Each structure stands twice: as C-alpha cells, then as structure tokens.
Amino acid sequence: MPSADAEEFTSSAFDAPPDAQPPRNPERLQKILAAAGLGSRRTCERMIDEGRVTVNGKEATLGDKADAVRDAIHVNGQRLVTDTRLVYLALNKPRGVVSTMDDDKGRDAIADLLPNIDTRVFHVGRLDADSEGLLLLTNDGGLAHKLMHPSYEVAKTYQVEIPGPVPRAMGRELKAGVTLEDGPVKVDSFRVVDAYGKVALVEVVLHEGRNHIVRRMFDAVGFPVQRLIRTQIGPIRLGDLRPGRTRHLSQAEIGALFKAVGE
C-alpha cells in the first residue's frame, strides 16, 4: 500500500465535483459574506466598501451580487469558501489504521473514524498503517488535486522517533541530500526535538511525496524510524487533536490552504 509519509499523486478519486444542485440565483454579496460567518451584513458592507473583497479577481462594490457556489470570492486576499456543499476535515490517524475508506481485508480504516456527514469525502494523500498523525479529508476535488500534485510543493512536517544519540552531522547530511534507489532526496529543515536514553525525537520538513520517503531517508543514514507522526500539511497543524478524532477546518485554515496552492 502506498505510504503517506510518502504520498502518491493520483487524481481519479477527485475528478467528480460534489453532488450537483439546481442552478442558484445570485445573491447580494454582503449576504453571502455574512452567511459565511464574517460578521453582520453591515460589517460585510463595510468590507466591500473598503475594497477588501474581490469576486473572480475583480474588486467588488456595494450592490454587487455573486453565486455562492460558482464564484471565487476573496476577502483580504484570502479565498472564502461559500459553497455549503464542500467539506474540509482534519483527522488524527492512529497507528494501525489504513488510509482507505474501505479495507477489503477487514482492517480498521479511515471511514470507521469519520463522523456522520451528508457527503462522501476523500483523504488527501496517505499515511501507511504504521504511521500516524494529520490527514486532510475533503470533497473539494480541485483543491485536493493541487495539494497532492508534486508541482505545488506543499510542505509536510513530521516528528520522527529514531535511535539515539543523534550525530551532529545528521542534519547537515539530510539537508544536503541523500541518494536513494529512485533518486536523491533532501529535507527543507531538521531539528532535534528531544533525546531520552537511547531514543531521539527529531522534526523534519520536506516537500517530497515518494513512497515511504521519510522512512527510507532515515534508513539511508543508518537510523531506522521507530515512530512517525505527521504534524503539519502546509499551513494546517495537527495541534492537540486527539488520535482517532476529526475536526472541521476553519475558514481561515481553508483560505490558507488555497493560498498554499496559489489560489
């Protein structure tokens, strides 16, 4: 199974948009902003009047209307999701759970951890069964596609438990790059978080998405991974989300994800 300390990019699961709805009539822009939680209509009118809102790249003016489903609305340069059909979740995947919605071998799968929601969601990338931590789930095919595509280079942060002590040269070596059977790889950053006895906890950030890339990278320098936790994807942090639990992303977090892929 593909790892998601090493994601594999595939787009087939995300080709279809959310379930189609009948065409909607455009609404007053301030009404859409208020419904999205930006404040009262009067507050939203002030945002528009101050030039802080754009619709499809054009600065909005008072009296403008928009389609909450189809139009790209930005506030202060950040994308605002107004399509109520779209779902964005963070999941703390526990160790032993496979990154699939339904496992034909009867193992614990992601779907077993999800709350009851009205639409089907897909996981963005994977974490192998022995790895744990942050997964994103959504039914927004366009955003999911970009988050997984290597060309967008969305950074991912991992905490890695390895045998200690950590050689002083390890960080330099991993940042300079190591050669694997499928080519070189390097981390963007490396730091030692903690060391206790014969175990060390280090943090690495990288953009790579090849299979088992974090585990293979540490194997290459002679320090096999004992535990692997993904703590961040782009701007989204795992935080204090408990293993097996999910939470809805905030508007600010969703907007930051769009910004990370250039939207």
C-alpha positions in Angstrom: 0.0 0.0 0.0 1.3 3.5 -0.8 2.7 5.4 2.2 1.8 8.8 3.1 4.9 9.7 4.8 5.1 9.3 1.1 2.1 10.4 -0.8 1.4 9.1 -4.3 -0.3 11.6 -6.6 -3.5 10.3 -8.2 -6.4 12.4 -9.4 -9.0 9.8 -10.3 -10.8 9.9 -7.0 -11.2 13.7 -7.3 -12.5 14.1 -10.8 -16.1 14.4 -9.8 -17.5 17.5 -8.1 -19.8 17.4 -5.2 -23.4 16.2 -5.9 -24.9 18.6 -8.4 -27.5 21.1 -7.3 -30.0 23.1 -9.3 -28.7 26.5 -10.6 -28.9 29.2 -7.9 -29.8 32.8 -8.3 -27.0 35.3 -7.5 -27.4 36.9 -4.0 -26.2 40.1 -2.6 -22.5 39.8 -1.8 -22.9 41.1 1.8 -25.5 38.4 2.4 -23.1 35.7 1.2 -20.3 37.1 3.4 -22.5 37.3 6.4 -23.7 33.7 5.9 -20.0 32.6 5.8 -19.5 34.0 9.3 -17.6 37.2 8.5 -20.0 39.3 10.6 -23.2 41.2 10.3 -24.4 42.4 6.9 -23.4 46.0 7.8 -19.9 44.8 8.7 -19.7 42.9 5.4 -20.9 46.0 3.5 -18.0 48.0 5.1 -15.5 45.3 4.0 -16.8 45.7 0.4 -16.8 49.4 0.6 -13.2 49.4 1.8 -12.1 47.4 -1.2 -11.3 44.2 0.7 -13.5 41.9 -1.3 -13.0 40.5 -4.8 -15.2 38.3 -6.9 -13.5 36.3 -9.6 -10.5 38.5 -9.4 -12.4 41.8 -9.7 -12.8 44.2 -6.8 -16.4 44.2 -5.6 -18.6 47.2 -5.0 -21.7 47.7 -2.9 -24.7 46.3 -4.7 -22.8 43.5 -6.4 -24.3 40.0 -6.5 -22.5 36.7 -6.6 -23.1 33.0 -6.8 -22.0 31.3 -3.6 -21.4 28.0 -5.4 -19.6 29.1 -8.6 -17.8 32.4 -7.9 -14.4 32.7 -6.4 -14.7 35.2 -3.5 -11.6 36.5 -1.7 -11.5 38.7 1.4 -8.2 40.5 2.2 -6.6 38.4 -0.5 -7.7 35.1 1.1 -10.2 32.7 -0.5 -13.5 32.4 1.2 -15.4 29.1 0.7 -19.1 29.9 0.4 -20.3 26.6 -1.2 -22.0 24.9 1.6 -21.7 21.5 -0.1 -17.9 21.5 0.4 -16.4 19.7 3.5 -12.9 20.1 4.8 -11.7 17.9 7.7 -8.6 17.3 9.7 -8.1 13.7 11.1 -5.5 12.5 13.5 -5.0 9.0 12.1 -3.9 6.5 14.8 -1.3 3.8 14.3 -2.8 0.6 12.9 -5.5 2.3 10.8 -5.1 2.0 7.0 -5.5 5.0 4.7 -8.5 3.8 2.8 -12.2 4.4 3.1 -13.0 0.7 3.0 -10.5 -2.1 3.5 -11.2 -5.5 1.8 -9.1 -7.3 4.5 -11.3 -6.0 7.3 -8.7 -3.8 8.9 -9.6 -0.6 10.7 -10.0 2.1 8.0 -10.4 5.9 7.9 -14.1 5.7 7.3 -14.5 4.0 10.7 -13.3 7.2 12.3 -15.4 9.7 10.5 -18.4 11.5 11.9 -21.8 11.2 10.2 -21.7 13.7 7.3 -24.0 14.1 4.3 -21.5 13.7 1.6 -18.6 11.4 0.6 -15.1 12.7 1.4 -11.7 11.5 0.2 -8.4 11.6 2.0 -5.7 13.8 0.6 -2.7 11.6 0.3 -2.0 8.7 2.7 -0.2 7.6 5.8 0.8 4.0 6.0 -0.6 1.8 8.7 2.4 2.1 10.9 2.4 5.9 10.7 0.1 8.3 12.4 -0.9 11.9 12.5 -2.5 14.5 10.3 -4.6 13.6 7.3 -6.9 16.0 5.4 -10.3 14.9 4.0 -12.5 16.8 1.6 -14.9 16.5 -1.3 -13.3 19.6 -3.0 -11.7 17.8 -5.9 -9.9 20.8 -7.3 -8.1 21.7 -4.0 -7.3 18.0 -3.2 -5.8 17.6 -6.7 -3.4 20.5 -6.1 -2.5 19.6 -2.6 -1.3 16.2 -3.8 0.4 17.3 -7.0 4.2 17.4 -6.8 4.4 20.7 -8.7 2.7 22.7 -5.9 5.3 21.5 -3.4 3.1 21.7 -0.3 5.4 21.2 2.7 4.8 18.5 5.3 6.2 18.3 8.8 7.0 15.0 10.6 8.1 14.1 14.1 10.3 11.1 13.8 11.5 8.8 16.6 14.9 7.2 15.9 17.6 5.5 17.8 19.8 8.0 19.7 22.1 9.7 20.2 21.8 11.9 17.0 25.1 12.6 15.3 25.7 16.4 14.9 26.3 15.9 11.2 22.9 14.2 10.6 21.0 17.5 10.0 23.6 18.7 7.5 23.6 15.4 5.7 19.8 15.3 5.3 19.7 18.9 4.2 22.4 18.4 1.7 20.6 15.3 0.4 21.0 11.5 0.4 20.7 9.3 -2.6 18.1 6.6 -2.7 17.4 3.9 -5.4 14.9 6.2 -7.1 17.0 9.4 -6.8 18.2 12.0 -4.4 16.1 13.5 -1.6 16.7 16.2 1.0 14.8 17.8 3.8 14.0 21.5 4.0 14.7 21.7 7.7 15.9 19.4 10.5 15.9 19.8 14.3 16.3 17.6 17.4 13.2 18.0 19.5 14.2 15.8 22.4 16.5 13.0 23.4 15.9 10.4 26.1 18.2 7.5 26.7 18.7 5.6 23.5 15.8 7.3 21.7 15.7 10.7 20.0 12.8 12.7 18.6 13.6 14.8 15.5 11.5 17.0 13.3 11.9 17.2 9.5 10.1 19.3 6.9 10.1 18.2 3.3 8.1 18.6 0.0 8.8 15.1 -1.3 5.9 12.7 -1.9 7.6 9.4 -2.9 6.7 6.1 -1.3 7.9 5.8 2.3 10.3 8.6 1.7 10.8 9.6 5.3 11.5 6.1 6.4 13.8 5.3 3.5 15.7 8.6 4.1 16.5 7.7 7.7 17.3 4.1 6.7 19.9 5.6 4.3 21.7 7.4 7.1 21.6 4.4 9.4 18.8 5.4 11.8 15.7 3.4 11.2 12.4 5.1 12.1 10.7 3.7 15.2 7.7 6.0 15.2 6.5 8.5 12.6 3.9 11.3 13.2 2.8 13.8 10.6 2.2 17.1 12.5 1.5 19.6 9.6 0.4 19.8 6.0 1.1 23.2 4.5 -0.5 25.7 6.9 -2.7 23.1 8.7 -1.4 21.9 12.1 -2.3 18.7 13.9 -2.3 20.6 17.2 -4.0 18.9 20.2 -6.4 16.9 18.0 -6.7 13.5 19.8 -5.9 10.3 17.9 -9.0 9.0 16.1 -10.8 12.3 16.2 -11.7 14.8 13.4 -12.4 18.5 13.3 -13.7 20.9 10.6 -11.2 23.3 9.3 -11.9 27.0 9.9 -12.5 29.5 7.1 -9.0 30.9 7.9 -7.4 27.5 7.5 -9.3 26.7 4.3 -8.2 30.0 2.9 -4.6 29.4 3.9 -4.7 26.0 2.0 -5.9 27.8 -1.1 -3.2 30.3 -0.7 -0.6 27.5 -0.4 -1.6 26.3 -3.9 -1.7 29.7 -5.4 -5.4 30.5 -5.3 
